[in-house]
Amino acid sequence: MEKSIQTTGLNATQVKDMFLYVGEKVQENKPFLTKIDSAIGDGDHGIGMSVGFKKAEENLGKKEFTNIHDVFKTIGMSMISSMGGASGIIFGTLFTGGIKGLEPKEELDLPLLAEILEKALTSIKVRGKASLGDKTMIDALEPAVNSLKQSAASNQSLLAGLKEAEESAAKGVENTKEYIAKFGRAKSLGERAIGHQDAGATTVWIMFKSMREWLEEFANRG
């Protein structure tokens, strides 16, 4: 099964199933994310992410998908419409920003995932004005995207690429503990925010971890 993933990628239904699993795991981590965000933020990040993925789950279940583009768009628009606030826009853009201008594809392989998420990263930076080191979700997303690009360039499988990206995102989360926040309520804490990880970056890591877990299980079924 690993070989088929490597050669053909995932179809739209499989991508939908993968992100349903991702959403399930993010929702399971609501208490963890709330605890992290309560230390230096407003404490509502876990709740917002849970609401966003719950709405995405509802909307993904309403129809069958034939291309990757529509899966990403459905998730992103669900988040933007249900979450509200900065997190809704930023995490919605993680899904909608990457497919803008791309021709709809029927399969998701590692090069396409790297391309989508690189475009999403650029869109988020333009919209949110944050950069690496500002103690935001960018601190996990940018290293993960760079890792995906490197893995794609060396012709690795989707699963191998996601394993590397997960590790890079985890390191990015750990790095946020050393940063002073530039955005949100944590910004007012100054150096007191040091020692605490960013909730948004943690969510990004959970998403990559969940994608890898789902794909590993999918590969092992064969």
QUIRA-V108171 format. One record per backbone hydrogen bond with DSSP energy under -0.5 kcal/mol. NH is the residue of the N-H (numbers start at 1). CO is the residue of the C=O. Records with the same first field share a line. If there is no record, write none. Layout:
NH: CO / CO
//
This chain:
5: 1
6: 2
7: 3
8: 4
9: 4 / 5
10: 108
12: 106
15: 11
16: 12
17: 13
18: 14
19: 15
20: 16
21: 17
22: 18
23: 19
24: 20
25: 21
26: 22
27: 23
28: 24
29: 25
30: 27
33: 29
34: 30
35: 31
36: 32
37: 33
38: 34
39: 35 / 36
40: 36
41: 37
43: 37
48: 44
49: 45
50: 46
51: 47
52: 48
53: 49
54: 50
55: 51
56: 52
57: 53
58: 54
59: 55
60: 56
61: 57
62: 59
63: 60
68: 105
71: 67
72: 68
73: 69
74: 70
75: 71
76: 72
77: 73
78: 74
79: 75
80: 76
81: 77
82: 78
83: 79
84: 79 / 80
88: 84
89: 85
90: 86
91: 87
92: 88
93: 89
94: 90
95: 91 / 92
96: 92
97: 93
99: 96
100: 96
102: 99
108: 10
109: 107
113: 109
114: 110
115: 111
116: 112
117: 113
118: 114
119: 115
120: 116
121: 117
122: 118
123: 119
124: 120
125: 121
126: 122
127: 123
128: 124
129: 125
134: 131
139: 136
140: 137
141: 137
142: 138
144: 140
145: 141
146: 142
147: 143
148: 144
149: 145
150: 146
151: 147
152: 148
153: 149
154: 150
155: 152
156: 151
161: 157
162: 158
163: 159
164: 160
165: 161
166: 162
167: 163
168: 164
169: 165
170: 166
171: 167
172: 168
173: 169
174: 170
175: 171
176: 172 / 173
177: 173 / 174
178: 175
179: 176
182: 134
187: 184
188: 185
189: 186
190: 186 / 187
192: 189
193: 190
194: 191
195: 177
196: 193
202: 198
203: 199
204: 200
205: 201
206: 202
207: 203
208: 204
209: 205
210: 206
211: 207
212: 208
213: 209
214: 210
215: 211
216: 212
217: 213
218: 214
219: 215
220: 216
221: 217 / 218
222: 219
//
